[in-house]
């Protein structure tokens, strides 16, 4: 199966070089690596272009960027990788092996949040638990039908055809764009978190502090759960 790695980005010149370096070590290689830029004003696009990535430009908004990228992807499988998330070198093989099971519609890696000074084990554990408790508390009828909430820093992957069939991400969502996708794709098959790690930046926790960060994550999740989508972005400020 062919695999597209899709990186939705906005002003990620600080984080992107590490991802470029890691992608150069991937074995096997993906079919393509695609950057979908949301209007960066820094060197994000130049870094990706020099790395040989395919470049698409899009209106700002991660949901819109992902939708465009999947529509244009050449691979039959798409993995969405955030610019500040570092997957394992065998990620393509893990993706192919996982989706070789036709009963799985959506999967992800297991994220560990770390920075240059420490690994944030408390928030990492909370995020892992949230995959189960968030849908159980907010969508119990869907939880018992198999819905699990995976998140963007999990490096989620799925079949392109399934994504297009269910309508992709909700276009207006600036954050929590992956939540609706989990609900939609659960109708196509199982949702699974694979027990292989990706390492994602702790930059938000470093900027906000652990307690505030976890409160923001919880609050935004509850806004999504209770249908107050228009308020999510104002409670989730950009950190670069």
N, C-alpha and C positions, 0 to 999 in steps of 0.2 A: 504494500500500500504506500502511496506517495504522501509525503508530509510537508505541509507549509507551516513554518514558524512565523507567527504574526505578532509584531511588536507595535501596539498603539502608543504613541508618545507625544509629549508636549514639553519642550524645553528641558530635555534630559541629557544635555551635554556632559554633566558631571557623572551620571550613572552609566551611560551607554558604552564607554570604552571597555569596561570590565565585561559586559555582555558580549561585545564584539570579540574580545579575546577568547572567551569561553566557547562561543559558537564555532570558532576556528578549530577547536579540539574535538568537535562532535564526531562520533563514530558509531553507526554510519551517519552520513551527512543527510540533511533534509533535502527535499526536492527544491525548496526555495526558502529564503528568509526575506520577509517583507516588513518594511517600516511604513505604518500609516500615520502620517504626521498631522497634528491638529492645528498647525499654524505657528510652529516654533519660531522664536525670535533669536535663538542662539545657534550653536553649531550642530545641533542634533542631526539635521538632514545631511550636512557635509560629512559627518562621521559615518553615518550609515552608507552613504554613497561610496565613500572611499573603501568601505568594507565589502563592496560589491552587492549590497542588499538591493532588492527591488523597492522603489520609493513610490508611494501613493500620497497624495495630499487630499485633505478632507476638512470639512467644517469641524471646529472644535467640539469635543464631546466623545468620551470613550466608547459609548454605545454606537454612535454613528461611525466612528473609526473602525470598530470591529466589524460592523455590518458591511461596510465597503470592502474591507480586507477579505472577508470570507467570500463575498460575491466575486471578487477578482482572483481569488486564490487558484493556483494550478493543482495543488494537492487535494487528494480525496479526504485527507484528514487535516484538520487545522488545530494547532496548539497556540493559545494566546499567552504570550510571555510579557510581563511587565518589564520595563527597562531596568528596574532596580532589583530584579529577581534572577538568581543564578541557578540554573538546573544542572543535573549531572551530565557527564560527557556522553553517556549512553541513552540520553533521553529519547531519541528517535526510536531506538529499539524497544524501550519501555512502552512508548506510545503504541507502536505497531503490535506488540505482544498483547497489550491490554485490550485494544479494540479488535483483535482477532476473535474475541468472544462477542458474537453477534448480539448477545443479550444486554451488553453494556452500551448505553447511548452517550454517556458523559462521564468523564473521569478527570482526575487531577493528581498531581503530586502532593506530598505532605509538606507544608511550609514550616520552616524554622526562621524566626526573626532574629537577625543579628546585626551588629555594627562593628566598627573597628575596635571597640573596647570590650564589648560583652555580647553574649547571647541572651536574648530576652525570653527566658524559659517560661515565665509567668504568662505573658501575653501569648506566646506560642501555644501553651496549653489551653488558654481561653479560646483562641481561634480554632483549635482542633475541636474542642467541645462544642463550639458554636455551630459547627457543621450539623450536629444532631439536635442540640437543644433549641436552636432558633426555629427550625420548622416545626418541632414538636410543640413549642409554646404558641406559635403564631399561625400555623397551618396544620393543626393536628390531623385533620381529615386527609390532607395530602401527605403528611409524614408517614401515615400507615399505608399509603399507596406507594411509598418508596422515595418521596422527595427528600433530598439532602441539600443543604446550601453550601456549595463550594464558592470560593471567592477568587478575585482576580489574581492575587499573589500566590495562588495555588498552582499556576500554570495549567489551566483547564484545557482539555482537548476533546474533540468530538468529530464526527463525520460531517463533512461539508454539506452533503445532501440532507442530513437530518436537520442541521441548523437552518438551511433555506426552507425546508418543509414546514418548520414550526414558526417561521417569521423572524428568526434572529433575536437580537437584543431590542428592548423597547427604546426607540430612537432618542427620546428626550432625556434619558437618564444620564446624569453626569457622574453619579456614583451608584453603587449597588446595581450596576448594569448586568451583573452576572446572576442576580437573584431570580429575576423573571426567567432567564434562560434555563436555570436549573429546574424550575417548575415546568416549563414547556418541554424540555428534553426528557424529563422523567416519564412523560407520556409515551416516549419512544422506547424506553428500556431502563435499565438500572443506572443509578448514579453511584460512582465509586471513587473513593480517595485511595490512591495507590500508596503502599508503604515504602516509597522512595522519596528522599528529601530534595526540596529546593530551598535555597537560602535567599531570603528577601530582606531588604534594607530596614533598619530600625529608625530611619530618619524622622518619621512622624513621632515616634515615641521619644526620641532624643529632643525634638522640638517642643513637644507638649508635656512630656513627663508621663510615666506609666499609668497613673491613676486617671489623668485627663484623657489620655489616648484610649484606654479601655471604655471610659464613659462615652466618648465620642463614637466609638465603634458600636456600642450598645444602642445609643440614642438614634443613630442613623438607621440601624437595623429596625428599630421599633417604628420609625417614621415610614419606612418601606412597608412594614407589616400592616400598619393601619391606614395605608393608602395616602399618606401625606407626602407624595413623591416630590412635589414642587419645593419642599422645604429641605430636602436632603442635602443639596449642594452647599447651602448657606451654613450648615453645621459641620462641613467637612472641608476646611480650607486647604489650599494647595501648599505642599511642602516640597521643595526641590533642593 
